[in-house]
């Protein structure tokens, strides 16, 4: 099965005509309260696609926390190892303007309390999981502990990308680089993690792994992925699809052309789907093709979780 180690948030979304400037007060629409957090969202995405999923993390001790836990359980996510700590759950306050531009403040709440102890309590499920999937909205100590305990494939979505840490390469602790089996950054996160900046001169080398890629921009992204100290990398590229690096081999998996309505949660849908396919034994490129189809469907509907497709909606029983 898939074990997700990550955040649970209550998202409070307010639509405004224009985002406020510092010192300004604006009046917005009603407050929409939605279950969120990258960990919880990716767990829901995986569960909708038929994965057996457990979530390791923490919620608070209030009524909002109980509702978040119940919602996850209702999605079929095993919340038996979701800790309860005193205080509020994580919150995200999201302002969205008429042009869909947003401004987000995250208050970690209970997510900040996820540490080695919570992860150690789940050592057995982590050891038995086919795939352990983590993001960076819980403390690094918890992510590291999960990576050490992962018995199967450890997948890291390095979001949000951290600022550089001492002794680490490109923002991640050196030890973590050695434990990540598959890294799934978007283009911004890749920029933050790769030792190569986006303007490397080697993009037009006469012979090399990136020659099959159609544009100089994609070849540049490929070189950045190849420079990471992690042999398997999937870079998400929005409407373009994903770039898969497997060792020294690089391949573009294009996204199907769809009428995009709302891309919120596309990355979370992609990560959840990738984890499900990997847990079913699919090789990396095949898993990426499955996840690209799931993520494309998710952008044709509004909302993050509401838009996540079921296995039936994907119209195929097997990944790939
Ligand atoms: P994030 O939202 O984390 O920045 P991306 O924008 O790269 O991530 O989106 C994640 C994945 O969702 C993409 O790699 C792609 O597979 C899919 N996706 C995003 N936008 C579209 C789109 N407009 N059309 C089809 N697929 C999309």
Boltz pocket constraint, residues with backbone or C-beta under 6 A from the ligand:
constraints:
  - pocket:
      binder: B
      contacts: [[A, 186], [A, 187], [A, 235], [A, 236], [A, 237], [A, 238], [A, 239], [A, 240], [A, 241], [A, 242], [A, 255], [A, 256], [A, 257], [A, 258], [A, 260], [A, 263], [A, 265], [A, 266], [A, 267], [A, 268], [A, 270], [A, 291], [A, 292], [A, 295], [A, 296], [A, 299]]
      max_distance: 6.0
